Structures are given as structure tokens and as C-alpha cells.
């Protein structure tokens, strides 16, 4: 590096090390920090040589380089969303810290968005508006980025419907690929675009941009109706059963990822595993041949340099979830399919069936001394889509193609390709960027109102160390 002018985004080694080590030490001393230029910001990265990924030996600075190499991709995936951080101060093999609140010591240009918890307390979470705040989060030992599916302009109205494909024991990524093909088919029938990406583990995520006009309860309801439709079509491959004991060797469509405060790994986020897998956006054309292990921090920079962000168009058009809410209504009316269980940390929701594991509910007495539970609530008759065999009963009655989701141009300016090393912030730093959704187009969506009674999970605990992670396939 010495003698070369600093290039934007290129790490600059610190000068001679003035450590407190005794003179005469023969041990090589690592640079205590490097200053990384990101646009017009400078981010100091401490412990740049700390081993983060043991399989190939990438360091913390290599992780910084990775995120810089996919600059506008990671910023697009996180932009203006409350973002939970998974931090690994000792590298990906070490302890995990779940970090909701912005870590202390952030530079003034790092932005936040306030979210509210059931207790009434609030937290300021990281709100990425430019690449430098991603790099700063990595400096704070963040490996994984887990954004909300809503944005700062209205955190209570998601603009992203998440279709989460989790292969269950006995199935794998290839099964998820096949199911994704059916997801694509159903989305195409209703005229909506889905954006597939690998999860970084064994599953796939497919995102749909939606108009931010409905609350979390309704977006989750729409996701459940969509999942049940896919399940009806390929019941031997898909399950929507919340209880693991009922899922069998199927790909689980996790509708609960659309609940409030549920977050999953973003596009371009690394997963904390020794080989540094990445949640990789792919195209539908690539899907049949895609191998999840092909996408790592070692391979993604070249892919991104060649193809750019294959999800670059994701914000261009948003859809109404009305057709899916109609499916939900029809499921309830004609098939007796009501709501499905929420994750355990949620309060009991209106219309939710009894949240008890079916095998426990069948026991004559509960182990906790409570009255014996009945086997099934009226809104969830046996044979519904939540059970393995329920789907096949309804196989012949798939929903007819909807007239098409309403396409609404978002009025965004045309995209311009950016070179990773000269990436500029893709959003206004004052947060004045127009929110996703219609701008200047008459929109006549008469969708359901935001449910004011939307609950919040108990999520305001301090960060846990080494806790067991949630569901991801
Ligand atoms: Mn998953």
C-alpha cells in the first residue's frame, strides 16, 4: 500500500505500530487498526487481522472488503429498514450477540430508526442509508444483517412480503429449489414479481415488494394464504404446519417470518459459518442450477463485479396484497382454514388457534396442571392445510388465477450502475428519500386498514450471548 494513493473503499494500513509491547519482542505485531475510506467517510477498523472465518482464513478486514464489493446490493437490501445485527466479536466461530439497539459509540452520521416494544419502551436500531454505516457495523463485529420488512417512513406497514422456504429434516436445498419453482408459478399467475435468494443455509427466500398499506397482521395473513395455496398444489413437497412434529420431510413455508419483529438474513448478508456463506440473490433462470454452497464471501465479489445486483429492480414495482387477503377470506369461509399459530414469544393473537403442540393437546392432562386441552379449535378442523395430509384433500380446488396484482410504478429514478469502489450513498442522509410505494400515480387500492391492535412481541430484552438462534433453513 505504501506509495500508492489511497483508493476509495480501499483499506489503508495504519502507520508504524506504537503498541505497548516491550522493545525487543520478536513477535510480529498486527496493525491495531486500518482506516477504510467509504465514499467521503472514513471508518476505523480495529483488529483488522482477527480471524473471522476459519475455513479459508478470512479476517475481519476481509469481511469489510466483502461488503464493500457488494456495495449497492447490501445497501439496497437494508436501506432505511430497522436492522438487527448478529455480532461475533471473536469471529464466526465464536459467541453471537443479538443486537437490536445501535451499539454505543456510533459516529454521528450513522442513522437510526426508532421501534417500539410491547413494554412501551423504544429502541433505536441501525438504519442503513449508505455503505459506510454497513462498514461501521462490521467494525462493531457484525457478520449478519437482519432487517425488518418495513422501512423508516412507516415501520408498522411492511413493504416486503417474505416467502421463506425451510427444508425440514429429510429434505434439502434441491427440494427448496423445486418448491421455489411452484412459488414462482403462483406468483406469475397473480401477476407479481418474486425475487429469489439463497438463505445462506439450506433454504431459499423469495421477496415480493408490496405497497406499504397494511399492518403486520394482514401481511402475515396474506403470506399464510399464499403458502397454503402452494401447499395445496404440491402437498407431497410442502407443509405450512407450524408444529415440527407435523411437518414431516417437507419444505416448510414459514409464514411467521412476516410477523412483526421477525427478521431474516438480508440479501448479501453473510451467514456466520466458517466458510462464510452468503445469502445470494439469484435470478429465476439461475434457480434450477443454483447451488447454495457456490455463494460465499470468496466467490460473491467476482459474481457481483460481473453481474451487478441481480435484484437491482426490486424496488421498481410494488403490489397490492388484496388478492391474497381474498384468498385468506375464502380459505376461512369455504375451507374452515383460520389463522395459524404465532411464534412462542408472541402474545395470544385474535383469531389464533390454541398454541399448543398437537401431541401435548391430545394428552388427557397437561403436565402443567392446567385443564386438559381440546384437540382442535373450531377454526382449525382436522385436515386443514396445517397438517401433512390436509393439503391433498383440497388438491383439486386450487385458487383460480387472480386478475393480477395491481402494478404501481414507484416513481424511482432510473438506476445507474455503480462501481463498488466508488459507491455513493444510495439514499439521502437526512432520510428524505421518497418512501417506496406510489408517488404521483393515482392509486385506488382499497385494501384493509392497518390493524391498530397490532401486537408487539416481547423483544426488548438485552442482547443475549450465545443464545439459540431461531428458525432458518
Ligand atoms: Mn428460512
Boltz pocket constraint, residues with backbone or C-beta under 6 A from the ligand:
constraints:
  - pocket:
      binder: B
      contacts: [[A, 164], [A, 165], [A, 166], [A, 199], [A, 203], [A, 204], [A, 254], [A, 471], [A, 472], [A, 473]]
      max_distance: 6.0
